[in-house]
Amino acid sequence: MDTDAVASAVAEITQIVQADGGDLVLVDADPATLRIRVRLEVSGAECAECILPPAALADTIRAAIERRVPGEFELVVEDPRA
């Protein structure tokens, strides 16, 4: 797993989330387990519900990563709204 490609994909989606007042943090991208952990932070958001809904956010993050990282991986999105 190319961790730089994962970071680039998460950065792309972070821009979308930040436009709505939240933030997206890449917690871990472990090549050994093929697990990617991302955390949504909404503490600074005026409207946490204005950010993509949890399922749509996970799908959007997964699609961005799949465009850059071939193969299987597990995506864990820590979303305080879920």
C-alpha positions in Angstrom: 0.0 0.0 0.0 1.4 3.4 -1.0 0.9 5.5 2.1 1.7 8.7 0.2 -1.1 7.9 -2.2 -3.5 7.3 0.7 -2.5 10.6 2.2 -3.1 12.4 -1.1 -6.5 10.9 -1.4 -7.5 11.9 2.1 -6.1 15.4 1.5 -8.5 15.7 -1.5 -11.5 14.9 0.6 -10.3 17.0 3.5 -10.7 20.1 1.3 -14.4 19.2 0.9 -14.9 18.6 4.6 -13.1 21.8 5.6 -15.4 23.8 3.3 -18.2 22.6 5.6 -16.3 23.5 8.8 -15.0 20.1 9.7 -11.6 18.4 9.3 -10.5 15.0 8.2 -7.4 13.4 9.7 -5.5 10.4 8.4 -4.9 8.5 11.6 -3.1 5.5 10.1 -2.4 3.7 6.9 -0.9 0.4 7.8 0.6 -1.6 4.8 0.9 -4.7 7.0 -2.8 -5.0 7.8 -4.1 -3.0 4.8 -6.1 -0.9 7.2 -6.7 2.8 6.7 -8.1 4.8 9.6 -9.5 8.3 9.1 -11.1 10.5 11.7 -13.7 13.2 11.1 -13.3 16.2 13.5 -16.4 18.4 13.8 -15.5 20.4 16.9 -15.0 23.6 14.9 -18.0 23.1 12.6 -21.0 25.4 13.0 -23.2 22.7 11.4 -21.8 19.2 11.8 -24.8 17.8 10.0 -23.9 20.0 7.0 -20.9 17.7 6.4 -21.5 14.7 4.1 -23.6 12.1 6.0 -21.5 9.3 7.5 -22.2 6.7 4.8 -21.6 9.1 2.0 -18.4 10.4 3.6 -17.1 6.9 3.9 -18.0 6.1 0.2 -16.4 9.4 -0.9 -13.1 8.6 1.0 -13.1 5.0 -0.3 -13.5 6.2 -3.9 -10.7 8.7 -3.6 -8.4 6.1 -2.2 -9.4 3.5 -4.8 -8.4 5.9 -7.6 -4.9 6.0 -6.3 -4.3 2.7 -4.4 -4.8 -0.6 -6.3 -6.0 -3.6 -4.4 -8.0 -4.4 -1.3 -7.9 -2.4 1.9 -10.1 -1.9 5.0 -11.3 1.6 5.6 -12.3 2.7 9.1 -13.9 6.1 9.4 -14.2 7.4 12.9 -17.2 9.7 12.7 -18.6 11.2 16.0 -22.0 11.7 14.3 -22.4 8.0 13.6 
